[in-house]
Amino acid sequence: MKKYILTLFVCTLISQLNAAAKTPAQCFGSESQKFIYEKAISTTEDNERITVCLKDFLKSDNPTHIMEALTALQKSNNLSYALSQTVNILKNADDAPTAFAAASALVSVSEELAPYNKALFNIVSSANQEDYKKTLAVIILAASNAVDSGYTPFLNPALTAQDPVLKAYAAAAYALLIPDTKTRFINDIITLYGFDKAFALRAYQNTGLKKKELYSALKTALKNEEEITRFSAVEWIGDDGDKKSLEALFSLSYDDASTISAAANALASNYDIIEAKLKKEMRSAPQSSAAATSVMTYALLGGEHFDDIDKYLQSSNANEQANGARVVLSVAEILQNKTPYYKNPQLEEQRVKKLIAPLGKLANRAKDDTAKYYADAAIKAIYNLIND
């Protein structure tokens, strides 16, 4: 069904493209079209036509257009068709963000860059090029295994940059050029994981760190002052699936709502590993970070786990009652905001409606005021959803 809907979207898009003037500004007509470019381009028969449209964007004078096109080409795995244009963007960019976007894109396809190494070396050796572009070129060449440790001086300015992402790319390049850096750059490499997993993993493997040392660094990174680093650590932990590291996600700061949300997503994708811990923390006080993380995890799980939520609502434990009601409240709010998370929002809505009865009993009979409050709030959110 999802594939059928996607095909309809693609057909609609193609008709719009063919009817439009061939200018970059008209390639992106709406957010839904951007979604098609980023998600469906590699599976449609009209791949070439859409790729041409994106490549037109790379000729734009608008940095935003260029960065949108680079992002879309990366996500669609079609950046290979625009390597020469991307190298030229790096060479000719008038601003650092555009040059950085081009460099990041090129690092992601480093194994395909051999034909462009000469152009990248020319950037490094040119007296007319800005120093930051030389640094970016060396990062790309390091990712391509085209330079040696003699080029690390070009990385030094970026290793102390205020921009955590630029610093992360430079640190990863340094780790590739100088083996066994151990923990020196591990925080920066963790930061990079959220932007380029393959590059970050290669860099980590070259640091000489053991798995246990990596897990320790990931747990420490969960408390890093940079939100980007915390996010990336959560994503790495979620992808790796180490049980003890996953359990550390229940100890995030209660005030760090965005990271808790990311942690919930990581935990939901590893439910079989953390099921026991998740159920245990549903008995935690509602105001605790462990409870907040558990509630959001169940909200993202949805579906088949609604039976567990029903049990929590009917539990004799006040914390389970309150946290169960919070899960329902969260699901209802996700559905009402039309956040594109659930595969079948209509089915999730039907499941939520079935919980009105146990929520009503809880709102009327619960001895705990917190449980009553959340049960009442969840009922109101469901009725708002129904009447929306």
PyMOL commands that set and color helices and strands:
alter all, ss='L'
color gray80, all
select helices_A, chain A and resi 2-19+24-26+31-43+47-57+63-75+79-92+96-108+110-112+114-125+131-143+149-154+156-159+164-177+186-193+197-207+211-221+227-240+243-251+257-268+271-281+289-301+303-313+318-336+345-353+356-365+369-387
alter helices_A, ss='H'
color red, helices_A
deselect
rebuild
show_as cartoon
